[in-house]
Amino acid sequence: MPREWFVAPIRVIDEVIHLIQNGNILDYKYDAKQQQLLLK
């Protein structure tokens, strides 16, 4: 089963880009089953 980001929905990728830009990405993890970002 692939675990790369390319299996994530585009809305999640957009959210990740925003979180990287504002420096908050470290507070989140990607849940592949729910296909969403979750607070750690």
C-alpha positions in Angstrom: 0.0 0.0 0.0 1.5 3.3 -1.0 2.1 5.9 1.7 3.3 8.8 -0.4 1.5 12.1 -0.4 0.3 11.7 -4.0 -2.5 9.5 -2.6 -3.8 12.4 -0.6 -6.8 14.4 -1.8 -6.0 17.8 -3.4 -7.8 19.6 -0.6 -5.4 18.0 2.0 -2.4 18.9 -0.1 -3.6 22.5 -0.3 -4.1 22.5 3.5 -0.5 21.1 4.0 0.9 23.9 1.8 -0.8 26.5 3.9 0.4 24.9 7.1 4.0 24.8 5.8 3.8 28.4 4.9 2.6 29.5 8.4 4.9 27.1 10.2 2.2 25.0 11.9 2.8 21.8 9.9 4.6 20.2 12.9 1.3 20.1 14.9 -0.4 17.9 12.4 -0.3 14.4 11.0 -2.0 12.8 8.0 -4.5 10.0 8.6 -4.8 8.0 5.4 -7.9 6.1 6.5 -9.8 9.4 7.1 -8.0 11.2 4.4 -7.5 14.3 6.5 -5.0 16.1 8.7 -5.3 15.6 12.4 -3.8 17.5 15.3 -1.1 15.4 16.9 
